[in-house]
Amino acid sequence: MAERVAPRGSGTDQSSDWRLSCFDELPSTSDLCLAKAEEGEADGFAALAFHQTSPRGSRGRLWSDPGDSLALSVLLRPDANERKQPGAWAFIAALAFHDGLASGRESSRLRIKWPNDIVLDGRKMGGILVEAGGGAAAWLVIGFGANLVASPAIPGRKLASLAEWTASCQPRAVAERILVALAHWRQVFRTEGFAAIRLAWLERSLPLGAPLVVNGGGHYSKGRFAGIGEDGELLLDCNGKVERVITGEVLYGDPTVNALETGRAAGH
C-alpha cells in the first residue's frame, strides 16, 4: 500500500495546515482518522483513498464504492467555542462538500439535502458521516463520500455522479478543493457564528417547496421543504402544519428518483 503525502493546503482563511495523505487502498479513511485521533494526532490530518475495501456510510450502512469515487476523511480538534454547538458541523461540512464539488460553478442542479447529502438533479451524489469523541481531548472525524465517475446500481434509487455535470472530477483535486472550503467555512463559523453558516447553507439547499419524505424511527412524514430553524432543524410543511425534524432519514420525495411506495428507499 503506497502512501503519498501532499503539500500543505493553501488559500485564504486556512484555519489549519492540512496534512493530506493519499493511499491506493484502505479499509476505511474514517477508521484511519479515528485511529489517528486516539493516537493523539493533531488537528488537520486528512486521508484520501483511491479505493476502500470496507467503507462506512451513515446509519451503520456500508457505503457502495463503484470505483473512481471520493473517499476522504478529516480529523479536527474543535476548540471550546466550536464544541458549544456540535450540530453545526453537519452544515459546515455540507457547505465545504458542495463548494468543493462545484469548483466555483453555480447551478440550481447541484444542491444540499438536509442536513448534508449532495444531490444532482434531485439524485443523491454524495454523503457525509460525522463522528465525535475524545472527552477532554475532543476530536471530530468527518468522512466525505461521493460518486465521481460512476454511480452504483441500487434497486429503488436513482443516483448521480459528478461526471454527469463536470469533467473536473479527479479525486485528489476534488479532495483538495473540499479541504480549502472546509477551512474557509470553519473560519466563518468561528468569526460569524452559525447564523452565517445557516444562511449560506440555505442558498445551496433544495428549493423551498421541494417534496421530502422523512423516516423518523418508523414514522414517515411526507411534506415540503420549508427551510431550517435557527439551530439547524429541518422544517417540513405537512399540509400547512410545519413539523420540526431533529433527526431522521430524509429522501427527496420524487417517485421518479426514489421508490417511495413504502416510504423507504435502499441504503447507501
KOLTOR-794534 format. One record per residue (C-alpha): x, y, z; residue in three letters; residue number from 1. Coordinates in Angstrom, 1 decimal. Example, Ala and Ser with C-alpha at 12.3 -4.5 7.8 and 13.67 -1.06 7.14 Angstrom:
% KOLTOR-794534
<<12.3; -4.5; 7.8>; "ala"; 1>
<<13.7; -1.1; 7.1>; "ser"; 2>
//
This chain:
% KOLTOR-794534
<<0.0; 0.0; 0.0>; "met"; 1>
<<1.6; 3.3; -1.1>; "ala"; 2>
<<1.3; 6.5; 0.8>; "glu"; 3>
<<1.9; 9.8; -0.8>; "arg"; 4>
<<1.9; 13.0; 1.3>; "val"; 5>
<<0.5; 16.1; -0.4>; "ala"; 6>
<<1.9; 19.6; 0.2>; "pro"; 7>
<<0.2; 21.6; 2.9>; "arg"; 8>
<<-3.1; 23.2; 2.0>; "gly"; 9>
<<-3.2; 26.8; 0.7>; "ser"; 10>
<<-5.7; 29.6; 0.3>; "gly"; 11>
<<-7.2; 32.3; 2.4>; "thr"; 12>
<<-9.0; 31.6; 5.6>; "asp"; 13>
<<-6.9; 28.4; 6.0>; "gln"; 14>
<<-7.6; 27.6; 9.7>; "ser"; 15>
<<-5.0; 24.8; 9.8>; "ser"; 16>
<<-2.3; 23.3; 7.7>; "asp"; 17>
<<-3.9; 20.3; 6.1>; "trp"; 18>
<<-1.7; 17.2; 6.1>; "arg"; 19>
<<-3.2; 15.2; 3.3>; "leu"; 20>
<<-2.1; 11.6; 3.0>; "ser"; 21>
<<-3.2; 9.7; -0.1>; "cys"; 22>
<<-3.5; 5.9; -0.2>; "phe"; 23>
<<-4.0; 3.5; -3.1>; "asp"; 24>
<<-6.2; 1.4; -0.8>; "glu"; 25>
<<-7.6; 1.5; 2.7>; "leu"; 26>
<<-10.3; -0.4; 4.5>; "pro"; 27>
<<-11.9; 3.0; 5.6>; "ser"; 28>
<<-10.5; 6.5; 5.6>; "thr"; 29>
<<-12.7; 7.4; 8.6>; "ser"; 30>
<<-11.4; 4.4; 10.5>; "asp"; 31>
<<-7.9; 5.5; 9.9>; "leu"; 32>
<<-8.7; 9.0; 11.2>; "cys"; 33>
<<-10.4; 7.5; 14.3>; "leu"; 34>
<<-7.2; 5.6; 15.0>; "ala"; 35>
<<-5.1; 8.7; 14.5>; "lys"; 36>
<<-7.4; 10.6; 16.9>; "ala"; 37>
<<-6.9; 8.0; 19.6>; "glu"; 38>
<<-3.1; 8.2; 19.0>; "glu"; 39>
<<-3.2; 11.9; 19.6>; "gly"; 40>
<<-2.8; 13.2; 16.0>; "glu"; 41>
<<-3.2; 16.9; 15.8>; "ala"; 42>
<<-6.0; 18.9; 14.0>; "asp"; 43>
<<-5.7; 19.0; 10.2>; "gly"; 44>
<<-4.9; 15.4; 9.3>; "phe"; 45>
<<-6.7; 14.2; 6.2>; "ala"; 46>
<<-6.8; 10.8; 4.4>; "ala"; 47>
<<-7.8; 10.2; 0.8>; "leu"; 48>
<<-8.1; 6.6; -0.5>; "ala"; 49>
<<-8.5; 5.7; -4.2>; "phe"; 50>
<<-10.2; 2.5; -3.2>; "his"; 51>
<<-11.8; 1.4; 0.1>; "gln"; 52>
<<-12.5; -2.2; 1.0>; "thr"; 53>
<<-14.8; -1.6; 4.0>; "ser"; 54>
<<-16.3; 1.9; 3.6>; "pro"; 55>
<<-19.0; 3.0; 6.0>; "arg"; 56>
<<-22.0; 5.2; 5.4>; "gly"; 57>
<<-24.5; 6.9; 7.7>; "ser"; 58>
<<-26.8; 4.9; 10.0>; "arg"; 59>
<<-24.5; 2.0; 10.1>; "gly"; 60>
<<-24.7; 1.2; 6.4>; "arg"; 61>
<<-21.9; 0.0; 4.2>; "leu"; 62>
<<-21.2; 2.5; 1.5>; "trp"; 63>
<<-21.1; 1.1; -2.0>; "ser"; 64>
<<-17.9; 2.1; -3.9>; "asp"; 65>
<<-18.3; 1.8; -7.7>; "pro"; 66>
<<-14.7; 2.8; -8.3>; "gly"; 67>
<<-13.3; 6.3; -9.2>; "asp"; 68>
<<-15.1; 7.7; -6.1>; "ser"; 69>
<<-14.2; 10.2; -3.5>; "leu"; 70>
<<-13.2; 8.7; -0.1>; "ala"; 71>
<<-12.0; 11.5; 2.1>; "leu"; 72>
<<-11.9; 11.8; 5.8>; "ser"; 73>
<<-10.5; 14.6; 8.0>; "val"; 74>
<<-9.6; 14.8; 11.7>; "leu"; 75>
<<-10.3; 18.0; 13.6>; "leu"; 76>
<<-9.7; 19.1; 17.2>; "arg"; 77>
<<-12.6; 21.5; 17.9>; "pro"; 78>
<<-11.8; 24.2; 20.4>; "asp"; 79>
<<-14.0; 25.1; 23.4>; "ala"; 80>
<<-16.2; 27.5; 21.4>; "asn"; 81>
<<-16.6; 25.2; 18.4>; "glu"; 82>
<<-17.8; 22.4; 20.8>; "arg"; 83>
<<-20.6; 24.6; 22.1>; "lys"; 84>
<<-22.7; 23.9; 19.0>; "gln"; 85>
<<-21.8; 20.4; 17.8>; "pro"; 86>
<<-24.8; 20.2; 15.5>; "gly"; 87>
<<-23.2; 23.0; 13.3>; "ala"; 88>
<<-20.6; 20.7; 11.9>; "trp"; 89>
<<-23.0; 18.8; 9.7>; "ala"; 90>
<<-23.8; 22.1; 8.0>; "phe"; 91>
<<-20.2; 23.4; 7.9>; "ile"; 92>
<<-19.2; 20.1; 6.3>; "ala"; 93>
<<-22.1; 20.2; 3.8>; "ala"; 94>
<<-21.0; 23.7; 2.6>; "leu"; 95>
<<-17.4; 22.6; 2.1>; "ala"; 96>
<<-18.6; 19.4; 0.3>; "phe"; 97>
<<-20.9; 21.3; -2.0>; "his"; 98>
<<-18.3; 24.0; -2.8>; "asp"; 99>
<<-15.5; 21.5; -3.3>; "gly"; 100>
<<-17.6; 19.5; -5.8>; "leu"; 101>
<<-18.9; 22.7; -7.5>; "ala"; 102>
<<-15.4; 24.0; -8.1>; "ser"; 103>
<<-16.6; 27.6; -8.4>; "gly"; 104>
<<-19.6; 26.9; -10.5>; "arg"; 105>
<<-23.1; 28.0; -9.5>; "glu"; 106>
<<-26.0; 25.9; -10.6>; "ser"; 107>
<<-29.5; 25.0; -9.4>; "ser"; 108>
<<-28.8; 21.4; -10.4>; "arg"; 109>
<<-26.3; 20.8; -7.5>; "leu"; 110>
<<-27.9; 21.1; -4.1>; "arg"; 111>
<<-27.7; 20.1; -0.5>; "ile"; 112>
<<-30.4; 17.9; 1.0>; "lys"; 113>
<<-30.8; 18.2; 4.8>; "trp"; 114>
<<-28.6; 18.0; 6.6>; "pro"; 115>
<<-25.5; 17.2; 4.4>; "asn"; 116>
<<-26.3; 15.0; 1.4>; "asp"; 117>
<<-25.3; 16.4; -2.0>; "ile"; 118>
<<-27.8; 15.8; -4.8>; "val"; 119>
<<-27.6; 16.4; -8.5>; "leu"; 120>
<<-30.9; 16.9; -10.3>; "asp"; 121>
<<-32.5; 15.5; -7.1>; "gly"; 122>
<<-30.4; 12.3; -7.2>; "arg"; 123>
<<-28.0; 11.6; -4.4>; "lys"; 124>
<<-24.4; 12.0; -5.4>; "met"; 125>
<<-22.6; 12.1; -2.0>; "gly"; 126>
<<-23.0; 12.0; 1.7>; "gly"; 127>
<<-21.2; 12.8; 4.9>; "ile"; 128>
<<-20.5; 10.9; 8.1>; "leu"; 129>
<<-19.7; 12.9; 11.2>; "val"; 130>
<<-18.3; 11.2; 14.3>; "glu"; 131>
<<-17.1; 12.8; 17.5>; "ala"; 132>
<<-15.5; 11.7; 20.8>; "gly"; 133>
<<-12.4; 12.0; 22.9>; "gly"; 134>
<<-13.7; 13.7; 26.0>; "gly"; 135>
<<-11.3; 16.3; 27.2>; "ala"; 136>
<<-9.1; 15.7; 24.2>; "ala"; 137>
<<-12.1; 16.1; 21.8>; "ala"; 138>
<<-11.8; 15.0; 18.2>; "trp"; 139>
<<-14.1; 15.2; 15.2>; "leu"; 140>
<<-13.9; 12.9; 12.2>; "val"; 141>
<<-15.8; 13.9; 9.0>; "ile"; 142>
<<-16.0; 11.5; 6.2>; "gly"; 143>
<<-16.9; 12.6; 2.7>; "phe"; 144>
<<-18.0; 10.1; 0.1>; "gly"; 145>
<<-19.2; 10.9; -3.4>; "ala"; 146>
<<-19.7; 9.2; -6.8>; "asn"; 147>
<<-17.3; 11.0; -9.1>; "leu"; 148>
<<-17.2; 9.0; -12.4>; "val"; 149>
<<-20.0; 6.4; -12.0>; "ala"; 150>
<<-22.8; 5.7; -9.6>; "ser"; 151>
<<-23.7; 2.3; -8.1>; "pro"; 152>
<<-26.9; 0.5; -9.2>; "ala"; 153>
<<-29.1; 0.2; -6.2>; "ile"; 154>
<<-32.7; -1.0; -6.5>; "pro"; 155>
<<-35.3; 1.6; -5.8>; "gly"; 156>
<<-32.9; 4.6; -6.2>; "arg"; 157>
<<-31.5; 6.7; -9.0>; "lys"; 158>
<<-28.1; 8.0; -8.0>; "leu"; 159>
<<-25.9; 10.6; -9.7>; "ala"; 160>
<<-22.1; 11.1; -10.3>; "ser"; 161>
<<-20.1; 14.3; -10.6>; "leu"; 162>
<<-19.0; 13.4; -14.2>; "ala"; 163>
<<-22.6; 14.0; -15.4>; "glu"; 164>
<<-22.1; 17.6; -14.5>; "trp"; 165>
<<-18.4; 18.4; -14.9>; "thr"; 166>
<<-15.2; 16.9; -16.1>; "ala"; 167>
<<-13.4; 18.3; -13.0>; "ser"; 168>
<<-13.8; 15.1; -11.0>; "cys"; 169>
<<-10.3; 13.8; -10.2>; "gln"; 170>
<<-10.3; 12.5; -6.6>; "pro"; 171>
<<-7.2; 14.3; -5.5>; "arg"; 172>
<<-8.3; 17.7; -7.0>; "ala"; 173>
<<-11.8; 17.4; -5.5>; "val"; 174>
<<-10.4; 16.5; -2.1>; "ala"; 175>
<<-8.1; 19.5; -2.1>; "glu"; 176>
<<-10.9; 21.8; -3.0>; "arg"; 177>
<<-13.0; 20.4; -0.2>; "ile"; 178>
<<-10.2; 20.9; 2.3>; "leu"; 179>
<<-9.8; 24.6; 1.3>; "val"; 180>
<<-13.6; 25.1; 1.5>; "ala"; 181>
<<-13.8; 23.4; 4.9>; "leu"; 182>
<<-11.1; 25.7; 6.3>; "ala"; 183>
<<-13.0; 28.7; 5.0>; "his"; 184>
<<-16.4; 27.7; 6.4>; "trp"; 185>
<<-14.8; 26.7; 9.7>; "arg"; 186>
<<-13.3; 30.2; 10.0>; "gln"; 187>
<<-16.7; 31.8; 9.1>; "val"; 188>
<<-18.3; 29.8; 11.9>; "phe"; 189>
<<-15.6; 30.9; 14.3>; "arg"; 190>
<<-16.0; 34.6; 13.5>; "thr"; 191>
<<-19.7; 35.0; 12.5>; "glu"; 192>
<<-21.4; 32.1; 14.2>; "gly"; 193>
<<-24.0; 29.6; 13.0>; "phe"; 194>
<<-26.3; 32.3; 11.6>; "ala"; 195>
<<-23.8; 32.9; 8.7>; "ala"; 196>
<<-23.5; 29.1; 8.1>; "ile"; 197>
<<-27.3; 28.7; 8.1>; "arg"; 198>
<<-27.7; 31.5; 5.5>; "leu"; 199>
<<-25.0; 30.1; 3.2>; "ala"; 200>
<<-26.5; 26.6; 3.6>; "trp"; 201>
<<-30.0; 27.8; 2.6>; "leu"; 202>
<<-28.5; 29.4; -0.5>; "glu"; 203>
<<-27.3; 26.0; -1.6>; "arg"; 204>
<<-30.1; 23.8; -0.4>; "ser"; 205>
<<-33.0; 22.2; -2.2>; "leu"; 206>
<<-35.5; 24.9; -3.1>; "pro"; 207>
<<-38.3; 25.8; -0.7>; "leu"; 208>
<<-41.3; 23.6; -1.5>; "gly"; 209>
<<-39.3; 20.6; -2.7>; "ala"; 210>
<<-41.1; 17.3; -1.8>; "pro"; 211>
<<-39.5; 15.3; 1.1>; "leu"; 212>
<<-40.1; 12.1; 2.9>; "val"; 213>
<<-38.7; 11.7; 6.4>; "val"; 214>
<<-38.3; 8.4; 8.1>; "asn"; 215>
<<-38.0; 9.1; 11.9>; "gly"; 216>
<<-37.8; 5.8; 13.8>; "gly"; 217>
<<-40.5; 4.1; 11.8>; "gly"; 218>
<<-42.7; 7.1; 11.5>; "his"; 219>
<<-43.0; 8.5; 8.0>; "tyr"; 220>
<<-43.8; 12.1; 7.2>; "ser"; 221>
<<-44.4; 13.5; 3.8>; "lys"; 222>
<<-44.3; 17.2; 3.1>; "gly"; 223>
<<-42.4; 20.0; 1.5>; "arg"; 224>
<<-39.2; 21.6; 2.5>; "phe"; 225>
<<-39.8; 24.8; 4.5>; "ala"; 226>
<<-36.3; 25.7; 5.4>; "gly"; 227>
<<-34.3; 25.1; 8.6>; "ile"; 228>
<<-34.6; 26.5; 12.1>; "gly"; 229>
<<-32.2; 28.7; 13.9>; "glu"; 230>
<<-30.5; 25.5; 15.3>; "asp"; 231>
<<-30.5; 23.7; 12.0>; "gly"; 232>
<<-33.6; 21.5; 12.5>; "glu"; 233>
<<-35.5; 20.6; 9.3>; "leu"; 234>
<<-38.8; 22.4; 8.8>; "leu"; 235>
<<-41.3; 20.2; 7.0>; "leu"; 236>
<<-44.6; 21.6; 5.7>; "asp"; 237>
<<-47.1; 18.8; 6.0>; "cys"; 238>
<<-50.3; 20.2; 4.5>; "asn"; 239>
<<-50.0; 23.5; 6.2>; "gly"; 240>
<<-48.6; 22.3; 9.5>; "lys"; 241>
<<-44.9; 22.8; 10.0>; "val"; 242>
<<-43.1; 19.9; 11.7>; "glu"; 243>
<<-39.6; 20.4; 13.2>; "arg"; 244>
<<-37.4; 17.4; 12.4>; "val"; 245>
<<-34.3; 16.9; 14.6>; "ile"; 246>
<<-33.2; 13.5; 13.2>; "thr"; 247>
<<-34.3; 11.1; 10.6>; "gly"; 248>
<<-33.6; 9.7; 7.2>; "glu"; 249>
<<-34.7; 12.3; 4.6>; "val"; 250>
<<-35.5; 11.3; 1.0>; "leu"; 251>
<<-36.2; 13.6; -1.9>; "tyr"; 252>
<<-39.9; 12.9; -2.4>; "gly"; 253>
<<-40.0; 12.5; -6.1>; "asp"; 254>
<<-41.0; 8.9; -7.1>; "pro"; 255>
<<-39.0; 9.3; -10.3>; "thr"; 256>
<<-35.9; 9.5; -8.2>; "val"; 257>
<<-36.7; 7.2; -5.3>; "asn"; 258>
<<-39.1; 4.3; -4.9>; "ala"; 259>
<<-41.4; 5.7; -2.2>; "leu"; 260>
<<-44.4; 3.4; -2.3>; "glu"; 261>
<<-43.4; 2.1; 1.1>; "thr"; 262>
<<-41.8; 5.3; 2.3>; "gly"; 263>
<<-38.3; 3.7; 2.2>; "arg"; 264>
<<-35.6; 3.6; -0.3>; "ala"; 265>
<<-32.5; 1.4; -0.4>; "ala"; 266>
<<-29.5; 2.5; 1.7>; "gly"; 267>
<<-26.1; 3.8; 0.5>; "his"; 268>
//
